């Protein structure tokens, strides 16, 4: 988060910022198995802009693009 914030001068990441991940695996309707990942980000203040930048530069986000719903 700090890299994303400083690379685009989006401000500083608060010390109380958190990211929690919940990962699961299960069957897919078409067969086989799939992953389900829920990331919960808490960034008080200008957090939305920093989180959007994080999502853009994150290697995991790049891999899942078009394959997993991101909200």
MARBA-3410 file (N, C-alpha, C, O; in Angstrom, 1 decimal):
71
0.8,-1.2,0.0,0.0,0.0,0.0,0.9,1.2,0.0,0.6,2.2,-0.7 ~ 1.9,1.2,0.8,2.8,2.4,0.8,3.4,2.7,-0.5,3.5,3.9,-0.9 ~ 3.8,1.7,-1.2,4.4,1.9,-2.6,3.4,2.5,-3.5,3.7,3.5,-4.2 ~ 2.2,2.0,-3.5,1.1,2.6,-4.3,0.8,4.0,-4.0,0.6,4.8,-4.8 ~ 0.7,4.3,-2.7,0.4,5.6,-2.2,1.5,6.6,-2.6,1.2,7.7,-3.1
2.8,6.3,-2.4,3.8,7.2,-2.7,4.1,7.3,-4.2,4.6,8.4,-4.7 ~ 3.9,6.2,-5.0,4.2,6.3,-6.4,3.3,7.3,-7.2,3.8,7.8,-8.2 ~ 2.2,7.5,-6.7,1.2,8.5,-7.4,0.9,9.7,-6.5,0.0,10.4,-6.7 ~ 1.7,9.8,-5.4,1.5,11.0,-4.5,0.1,11.0,-4.0,-0.6,12.1,-4.0 ~ -0.4,9.9,-3.5,-1.8,9.8,-3.0,-1.9,10.1,-1.5,-3.0,10.0,-0.9
-0.8,10.4,-0.9,-0.8,10.7,0.5,-0.1,9.5,1.3,0.4,8.6,0.6 ~ -0.2,9.5,2.6,0.4,8.5,3.3,-0.6,7.4,3.8,-1.8,7.7,3.9 ~ -0.1,6.2,4.0,-1.0,5.2,4.5,-1.0,5.2,6.0,0.1,5.2,6.6 ~ -2.2,5.3,6.6,-2.2,5.4,8.1,-1.7,4.2,8.7,-1.8,3.1,8.2 ~ -1.2,4.3,9.9,-0.6,3.2,10.7,-1.6,2.1,11.0,-1.3,1.0,11.2
-2.9,2.5,11.1,-4.0,1.6,11.4,-4.6,0.9,10.2,-5.7,0.3,10.3 ~ -4.0,1.1,9.0,-4.5,0.4,7.8,-4.3,-1.1,7.9,-3.3,-1.6,8.5 ~ -5.3,-1.8,7.4,-5.3,-3.3,7.5,-5.8,-3.9,6.2,-6.6,-3.3,5.5 ~ -5.3,-5.1,6.0,-5.8,-6.0,4.9,-6.0,-7.4,5.5,-5.1,-8.0,6.0 ~ -7.2,-7.9,5.3,-7.5,-9.2,5.8,-8.0,-10.0,4.6,-8.7,-9.6,3.7
-7.4,-11.3,4.5,-7.8,-12.1,3.3,-8.5,-13.4,3.8,-8.1,-14.0,4.8 ~ -9.5,-13.7,3.2,-10.3,-15.0,3.4,-10.2,-15.8,2.1,-10.7,-15.3,1.1 ~ -9.6,-17.0,2.2,-9.5,-17.8,1.0,-10.2,-19.1,1.2,-10.0,-19.8,2.2 ~ -10.9,-19.5,0.1,-11.6,-20.8,0.2,-11.4,-21.5,-1.2,-11.0,-20.9,-2.2 ~ -11.7,-22.8,-1.2,-11.7,-23.6,-2.4,-13.0,-24.4,-2.4,-13.5,-24.8,-1.4
-13.5,-24.6,-3.6,-14.7,-25.4,-3.8,-15.0,-25.7,-5.2,-14.2,-25.3,-6.1 ~ -16.0,-26.5,-5.4,-16.4,-26.9,-6.8,-16.9,-25.8,-7.6,-17.5,-24.8,-7.1 ~ -16.7,-25.9,-8.9,-17.3,-24.9,-9.9,-18.5,-25.6,-10.6,-18.5,-26.8,-10.7 ~ -19.5,-24.8,-11.0,-20.7,-25.4,-11.6,-20.3,-26.2,-12.9,-20.9,-27.2,-13.2 ~ -19.2,-25.8,-13.6,-18.9,-26.5,-14.8,-17.9,-27.7,-14.6,-17.5,-28.4,-15.5
-17.6,-27.9,-13.3,-16.7,-29.0,-12.9,-15.3,-28.5,-12.5,-15.0,-27.3,-12.8 ~ -14.6,-29.3,-11.8,-13.3,-28.9,-11.3,-13.4,-28.1,-10.0,-14.5,-28.0,-9.4 ~ -12.3,-27.4,-9.7,-12.3,-26.6,-8.5,-11.9,-25.2,-8.8,-11.3,-24.9,-9.8 ~ -12.3,-24.3,-7.9,-11.9,-22.9,-8.1,-11.6,-22.3,-6.7,-12.0,-22.8,-5.7 ~ -11.0,-21.2,-6.7,-10.7,-20.4,-5.5,-11.7,-19.3,-5.3,-12.3,-18.8,-6.3
-11.9,-19.0,-4.1,-12.7,-17.8,-3.7,-11.9,-17.0,-2.8,-11.5,-17.5,-1.7 ~ -11.7,-15.7,-3.1,-10.8,-14.9,-2.3,-11.6,-13.6,-1.9,-12.1,-13.0,-2.8 ~ -11.6,-13.3,-0.7,-12.2,-12.0,-0.2,-11.2,-11.2,0.5,-10.6,-11.7,1.5 ~ -10.8,-10.1,-0.1,-9.9,-9.1,0.6,-10.6,-8.0,1.2,-11.4,-7.3,0.5 ~ -10.4,-7.8,2.5,-11.1,-6.6,3.1,-10.0,-5.6,3.5,-9.1,-5.9,4.3
-10.1,-4.4,3.0,-9.1,-3.4,3.2,-9.7,-2.3,4.0,-10.8,-1.8,3.7 ~ -9.0,-1.8,5.0,-9.4,-0.7,5.8,-8.3,0.4,5.7,-7.2,0.2,6.2 ~ -8.6,1.5,5.0,-7.7,2.6,4.8,-8.4,3.9,5.1,-9.0,4.5,4.2 ~ -8.4,4.3,6.4,-9.1,5.5,6.7,-8.6,6.7,5.9,-7.4,6.8,5.6 ~ -9.4,7.7,5.6,-9.0,8.9,4.9,-9.1,8.7,3.4,-10.2,8.5,2.9
-8.0,8.8,2.7,-8.0,8.7,1.2,-7.8,7.3,0.8,-7.3,7.0,-0.3 ~ -8.3,6.4,1.5,-8.1,5.0,1.3,-8.6,4.5,-0.1,-8.0,3.6,-0.6 ~ -9.7,5.0,-0.6,-10.3,4.4,-1.8,-9.3,4.6,-3.0,-9.1,3.7,-3.8 ~ -8.7,5.8,-3.1,-7.7,6.0,-4.2,-6.5,5.1,-4.0,-6.0,4.6,-5.0 ~ -6.0,4.9,-2.8,-4.9,4.1,-2.6,-5.2,2.6,-2.9,-4.5,1.9,-3.6
-6.4,2.2,-2.5,-6.8,0.8,-2.8,-7.0,0.6,-4.2,-6.6,-0.5,-4.7 ~ -7.5,1.5,-5.0,-7.7,1.4,-6.4,-6.3,1.3,-7.1,-6.1,0.5,-8.0 ~ -5.3,2.1,-6.6,-4.0,2.0,-7.2,-3.3,0.7,-6.8,-2.7,0.0,-7.7 ~ -3.5,0.2,-5.6,-3.0,-1.1,-5.2,-3.6,-2.2,-6.2,-2.8,-3.1,-6.6 ~ -4.8,-2.2,-6.4,-5.5,-3.2,-7.3,-4.9,-3.1,-8.7,-4.7,-4.2,-9.3
-4.6,-1.9,-9.2,-4.0,-1.8,-10.5,-2.6,-2.4,-10.6,-2.3,-3.0,-11.6 ~ -1.8,-2.2,-9.6,-0.4,-2.7,-9.7,-0.1,-4.1,-9.1,1.0,-4.6,-9.2 ~ -1.1,-4.6,-8.4,-1.0,-5.9,-7.7,-0.8,-7.1,-8.7,-1.6,-7.2,-9.6 ~ 0.2,-7.9,-8.5,0.3,-9.1,-9.4,-0.8,-10.1,-9.3,-1.2,-10.6,-10.3 ~ -1.4,-10.2,-8.1,-2.6,-11.1,-8.0,-3.7,-10.6,-8.8,-4.4,-11.3,-9.4
-4.0,-9.3,-8.7,-5.0,-8.6,-9.4,-4.9,-8.9,-10.9,-5.9,-9.1,-11.7 ~ -3.6,-8.8,-11.4,-3.4,-9.0,-12.8,-3.7,-10.4,-13.3,-4.2,-10.6,-14.4 ~ -3.4,-11.4,-12.4,-3.7,-12.8,-12.7,-5.2,-13.1,-12.8,-5.6,-13.9,-13.6 ~ -5.9,-12.5,-11.9,-7.4,-12.8,-11.8,-8.2,-12.0,-12.7,-9.4,-12.2,-12.9 ~ -7.6,-11.0,-13.4,-8.4,-10.1,-14.2,-9.3,-10.9,-15.3,-8.8,-11.6,-16.0
-10.6,-10.6,-15.2,-11.5,-11.3,-16.1,-11.9,-12.7,-15.7,-12.8,-13.3,-16.3 ~ -11.3,-13.2,-14.6,-11.7,-14.5,-14.1,-12.4,-14.5,-12.8,-13.1,-15.5,-12.5 ~ -12.2,-13.5,-12.0,-12.8,-13.4,-10.7,-13.5,-12.0,-10.5,-12.9,-11.0,-10.9 ~ -14.7,-12.0,-10.0,-15.4,-10.8,-9.8,-14.8,-10.0,-8.7,-14.5,-10.5,-7.6 ~ -14.5,-8.7,-9.0,-13.9,-7.8,-8.0,-14.9,-6.7,-7.7,-15.5,-6.1,-8.6
-15.2,-6.5,-6.4,-16.1,-5.5,-6.0,-15.5,-4.5,-5.1,-16.1,-3.5,-4.6
END
